[in-house]
């Protein structure tokens, strides 16, 4: 059953006060603790995290990548991904909600349009959040950039019509970034308030994991768009420019997994410490003294460390590509390397994380399967995140690149 989101609670929809004061990273641990406090209950009861998003907005967590002089924290890409891992540990749903917000921030940072860049960076610094309306159902191949949603001229402006799906975070956001066809061979990227007339947001995502990320349907019916709300265009018949934006967007999913794996380790330790009995044929009377169960906890800890290290190493490659920007375009070799590292991270972390979330149950035995403990939330979330783009195709593309020098795919999934 889906619900129509016609308005948000006043606190969630209210604009943050404009500020150019830098974000203070020392405030973040307390905010993350508060977000984490009710995260398990929200997931168990299928509750939307509006209050948690209020905290994100108020703390201006979405501005971490902005330079300090522009009201941010001046984080590098690596530092931002480390913060995402921390946020995902607190609540992976909240971290997932602002995934495309961070993508929007990254695009504004590399924009060469000074007036638009200044305006939108000001909104980001003020705590505003940005959602997305990109994906569509239909016969067009995923990643082909062929959309049925259209942007057409009307009067002094434009009008957008169409239906988007998997609009993660949009129902929690102040603005939505929409991709729409403009003519036969061009795409327009536009940004409009989520409260504009003609926009209908449905809370109809029914996935087994990431259930309250606001990843539902958004309909645009005669929505008015001003010329200054069009951020740019992509010509589908032109040679694409090098970019690291897609590597950034995809690596974010593995950062969420790394945060989840910290919780897998914590839950495994808690399970083992609180179990009172074991089986008569177990190697130890107390589960906490059982070397087999201790080994599993050690393996889970190693998996969490490996996942986090892999994500941050790939983030370094994106940092290097970002540092090479000239007029908004990175060095082609460094951009390709960033895409390769993000793809390699996905292939490794997806398998490692799913295995770890499954191993957790071996620590707790049958009692670990109770709905009350909700330990399946880790596996459900990890498996859902891994399905955003097929791991097999990533591995295949990496192999083709290394063996036959075949270029990596150029689309939103690489």
C-alpha positions in Angstrom: 0.0 0.0 0.0 1.4 3.4 -1.0 0.7 6.8 0.5 0.7 10.2 -1.3 3.1 12.7 0.2 1.4 16.0 -0.3 3.3 17.8 2.5 5.9 17.1 5.1 5.9 17.8 8.8 6.6 21.5 9.4 10.1 20.9 10.8 11.1 18.7 7.9 9.8 21.0 5.3 11.0 24.2 6.9 14.0 25.9 5.4 17.2 26.1 7.4 18.3 29.6 8.2 20.9 30.9 5.7 24.4 30.8 7.1 27.9 31.1 5.7 29.4 29.9 9.1 31.5 26.8 8.5 30.2 23.4 9.6 31.9 22.3 12.8 32.8 18.6 12.5 33.1 18.3 16.3 29.3 18.6 16.5 28.7 15.6 14.3 29.3 12.7 16.9 26.4 14.0 19.1 24.1 14.3 16.0 25.0 10.8 14.9 24.3 9.4 18.3 20.8 11.0 18.3 20.1 9.7 14.8 21.2 6.2 15.9 19.1 6.2 19.1 15.8 5.2 17.4 17.2 3.8 14.1 16.5 0.2 15.0 12.9 0.9 16.2 12.2 2.9 13.0 13.4 0.1 10.8 11.5 -2.6 12.7 8.3 -0.5 12.6 8.6 0.8 9.0 8.7 4.4 10.1 9.9 7.3 8.0 12.9 9.1 9.6 11.6 12.6 9.2 13.0 13.6 12.6 16.4 12.2 11.8 16.5 14.1 8.5 15.6 17.3 10.5 18.8 16.7 12.5 20.8 16.2 9.2 19.4 19.5 7.9 19.9 21.4 11.1 23.5 20.2 11.5 24.1 20.9 7.7 25.6 17.5 7.2 24.9 17.9 3.6 27.4 20.7 3.4 30.5 18.8 4.5 32.2 19.0 1.1 31.8 22.7 0.7 34.9 24.8 1.3 35.0 26.3 4.8 34.8 29.8 3.3 31.5 28.9 1.7 29.9 27.5 4.8 31.0 23.9 4.7 33.6 21.8 6.5 36.1 21.7 3.7 36.1 17.9 3.6 38.0 16.0 0.9 36.2 13.2 -1.0 37.9 10.7 1.3 36.8 12.6 4.4 33.3 12.8 3.2 33.1 9.1 2.5 34.4 8.4 6.0 31.6 10.6 7.3 29.1 8.7 5.2 30.3 5.4 6.7 29.8 7.0 10.2 26.3 8.1 9.2 25.5 4.7 7.8 26.6 3.1 11.1 24.1 5.4 12.9 21.3 4.7 10.4 21.9 3.4 6.8 18.5 4.6 5.8 19.3 8.2 6.6 22.7 7.8 4.8 20.9 6.4 1.8 18.4 9.2 1.7 21.0 11.9 1.1 23.1 9.9 -1.5 21.9 12.0 -4.5 22.1 15.1 -2.4 25.9 14.6 -2.2 26.0 13.9 -5.9 24.3 17.2 -6.5 26.8 19.0 -4.2 29.7 17.4 -6.2 28.2 18.6 -9.5 27.9 22.1 -8.2 31.5 22.2 -6.9 32.8 21.3 -10.4 30.3 23.6 -12.2 31.8 26.4 -14.3 28.6 28.5 -14.2 29.6 31.0 -11.5 26.1 32.5 -10.9 24.2 29.2 -10.6 27.1 27.7 -8.7 27.0 30.6 -6.1 23.2 30.3 -5.7 23.0 26.6 -5.2 26.1 26.4 -3.0 24.4 29.0 -0.8 21.3 26.8 -0.5 23.5 23.8 0.3 25.3 25.8 3.0 22.0 26.8 4.5 21.1 23.1 5.0 18.7 22.5 2.1 18.5 19.0 0.8 18.3 17.8 -2.8 16.6 14.7 -4.1 16.5 13.1 -7.5 14.1 12.1 -10.2 16.1 10.2 -12.8 15.1 6.6 -13.3 12.1 5.4 -15.3 10.3 2.2 -16.1 9.9 1.1 -19.7 11.7 -0.6 -22.5 14.8 1.7 -22.7 17.9 0.0 -21.3 19.0 1.1 -17.9 21.8 3.6 -18.3 20.9 4.5 -21.9 19.8 8.1 -20.8 16.7 7.7 -22.9 13.8 9.1 -20.9 10.0 9.5 -21.6 9.8 12.5 -19.2 9.9 15.7 -21.3 10.8 19.3 -20.9 9.0 21.5 -23.4 8.7 25.3 -23.9 5.6 27.0 -22.6 5.2 30.8 -22.5 8.3 32.4 -21.0 9.4 29.2 -19.4 9.1 25.4 -19.7 6.9 22.6 -18.4 7.9 19.1 -17.4 5.7 16.0 -17.7 6.5 12.4 -16.8 6.8 9.7 -14.1 10.0 8.8 -12.3 10.7 5.9 -10.1 13.3 5.1 -7.4 13.4 8.7 -6.4 15.5 8.1 -3.3 15.3 10.9 -0.8 13.0 13.2 -2.7 10.1 13.1 -0.3 12.5 14.3 2.4 14.1 17.0 0.3 13.6 20.7 -0.4 14.5 20.4 -4.1 14.4 17.7 -6.7 16.9 17.3 -9.6 15.0 16.1 -12.6 16.4 14.7 -15.8 14.1 15.1 -18.8 14.3 14.7 -22.6 14.4 18.0 -24.5 14.0 17.2 -28.2 15.3 14.0 -29.8 19.0 14.1 -28.8 19.3 16.2 -25.7 18.7 15.8 -22.0 18.1 18.7 -19.6 19.0 18.7 -15.9 16.7 20.9 -13.9 16.1 21.7 -10.3 12.8 22.7 -8.8 11.2 22.8 -5.3 9.5 19.6 -4.2 6.5 21.7 -3.2 5.8 23.1 -6.7 2.3 22.5 -8.1 1.9 19.4 -10.2 4.5 17.3 -8.3 3.1 14.2 -6.6 5.4 12.0 -4.5 4.3 8.5 -3.6 5.7 6.6 -0.7 5.3 3.3 -2.7 8.8 1.7 -2.6 8.2 -1.8 -1.2 11.7 -3.3 -1.2 12.8 -5.8 1.3 15.6 -3.5 2.3 16.2 0.3 2.4 12.5 0.4 3.0 12.1 4.0 4.3 14.5 5.8 2.0 11.7 7.5 0.1 12.6 5.6 -3.0 9.1 5.8 -4.5 7.4 7.2 -7.6 7.3 10.9 -8.4 4.9 12.3 -11.0 5.3 15.6 -12.8 2.1 16.8 -14.4 2.4 20.2 -16.1 5.0 21.4 -13.7 6.3 24.9 -14.5 10.0 25.4 -14.8 11.9 28.7 -15.1 14.8 29.1 -17.5 17.2 29.7 -14.6 16.1 26.3 -13.0 17.7 24.4 -15.9 21.2 23.5 -14.8 22.5 22.2 -18.1 22.2 19.8 -21.0 23.7 16.6 -22.3 23.9 16.0 -26.0 23.2 12.3 -26.6 24.8 12.5 -30.1 28.1 14.1 -28.8 31.2 12.5 -27.4 30.9 12.4 -23.6 33.4 14.3 -21.5 35.5 12.5 -18.8 33.8 12.5 -15.5 34.1 10.9 -12.0 30.5 11.8 -11.0 29.2 8.3 -11.6 32.0 6.6 -9.7 31.2 8.9 -6.8 27.5 8.0 -7.0 28.1 4.3 -7.1 30.9 4.1 -4.5 28.5 5.8 -2.1 26.5 2.5 -1.9 29.5 0.6 -0.7 30.2 3.3 1.9 26.7 2.5 3.3 27.6 -1.2 3.3 30.8 -0.4 5.3 28.7 1.4 7.9 26.3 -1.5 8.1 29.2 -3.9 8.6 30.2 -2.0 11.7 26.8 -2.8 13.1 27.1 -6.4 12.1 30.2 -6.7 14.2 28.6 -4.9 17.1 25.6 -7.1 17.0 27.8 -10.2 16.8 29.7 -9.2 19.9 26.5 -8.4 21.8 25.0 -11.7 20.8 27.9 -13.7 21.9 28.3 -11.9 25.2 24.6 -12.2 26.1 24.0 -15.9 25.2 23.6 -18.0 28.3 23.8 -21.5 26.9 25.1 -23.5 24.0 24.6 -27.0 22.6 25.7 -30.1 24.5 28.1 -31.0 21.7 29.6 -27.5 21.4 33.4 -27.1 22.1 32.7 -24.8 25.1 29.9 -24.6 27.7 29.6 -20.8 27.4 29.1 -19.4 23.9 31.5 -16.5 24.7 34.3 -19.1 25.3 33.5 -21.0 22.0 36.5 -20.7 19.7 34.4 -21.3 16.6 32.1 -18.4 17.4 35.0 -16.3 18.4 36.6 -17.0 15.0 33.4 -15.8 13.3 33.5 -12.5 15.2 37.1 -12.1 14.2 36.3 -12.7 10.6 33.4 -10.2 10.7 35.6 -7.6 12.2 38.2 -8.2 9.5 35.5 -7.9 6.8 34.3 -4.6 8.2 37.8 -3.2 8.2 38.5 -4.5 4.7 35.2 -2.9 3.4 36.0 0.4 4.9 39.6 0.4 3.7 38.5 -0.5 0.2 35.9 2.3 0.0 38.4 4.9 1.3 41.1 3.8 -1.2 38.6 4.2 -4.1 37.6 7.6 -2.7 41.3 8.6 -2.9 41.1 7.9 -6.7 38.1 10.2 -6.9 39.9 12.9 -4.9 42.8 12.7 -7.4 40.4 13.1 -10.4 38.7 16.0 -8.6 42.1 17.7 -8.1 42.7 17.5 -11.9 39.6 19.5 -12.8 40.1 22.1 -15.6 36.9 24.1 -16.4 34.8 21.4 -14.7 36.4 18.5 -16.7 38.8 16.1 -15.0 41.9 14.4 -16.5 40.6 11.5 -18.6 43.1 9.0 -17.3 42.4 9.9 -13.6 38.6 9.9 -14.3 38.8 6.4 -15.8 40.9 5.3 -12.8 38.3 6.5 -10.4 35.6 4.6 -12.3 37.8 1.5 -12.2 38.5 1.7 -8.5 34.8 2.3 -7.7 33.9 -0.7 -9.8 36.5 -2.9 -8.1 35.3 -1.8 -4.7 31.8 -2.8 -5.6 32.7 -6.3 -6.7 34.7 -6.9 -3.6 32.6 -5.2 -1.0 29.2 -6.6 -2.2 30.4 -10.2 -1.8 32.2 -9.6 1.5 29.3 -7.7 3.0 26.6 -10.2 2.0 28.6 -13.0 3.4 29.2 -11.2 6.7 25.6 -10.4 7.2 24.8 -14.1 6.7 27.6 -15.2 9.1 26.1 -13.1 11.8 23.3 -15.6 12.4 25.9 -18.4 13.0 26.9 -16.5 16.2 23.4 -16.4 17.6 21.9 -19.7 16.5 18.1 -20.0 16.3 17.4 -17.2 18.7 19.1 -14.7 16.3 16.2 -15.2 13.9 13.6 -13.7 16.1 11.8 -10.7 14.5 12.3 -8.7 17.7 16.1 -8.8 17.3 15.6 -7.6 13.6 19.1 -8.9 12.7 17.9 -9.6 9.2 17.9 -5.9 8.5 21.6 -5.9 7.8 21.3 -8.6 5.1 18.2 -7.1 3.6 19.8 -3.7 3.3 23.1 -5.0 1.9 21.4 -7.2 -0.7 19.1 -4.3 -1.8 22.1 -1.9 -2.1 24.0 -4.5 -4.1 21.2 -4.7 -6.7 21.4 -1.1 -7.7 23.7 -2.2 -10.5 24.6 -5.8 -11.2 28.0 -6.9 -9.7 28.5 -9.5 -12.5 28.4 -6.8 -15.2 30.9 -4.7 -13.2 33.3 -7.7 -12.9 32.9 -8.4 -16.6 33.6 -4.8 -17.6 36.7 -4.7 -15.4 38.0 -7.9 -17.1 37.4 -6.6 -20.6 39.2 -3.4 -19.7 42.2 -5.2 -18.2 42.5 -7.9 -20.8 41.5 -6.2 -24.0 41.7 -2.5 -23.2 38.0 -2.1 -23.8 36.8 1.2 -22.3 34.7 1.0 -19.2 31.0 1.8 -19.8 30.0 5.5 -19.7 26.7 5.8 -17.8 25.3 6.5 -14.4 26.2 3.0 -13.2 29.9 3.4 -13.7 
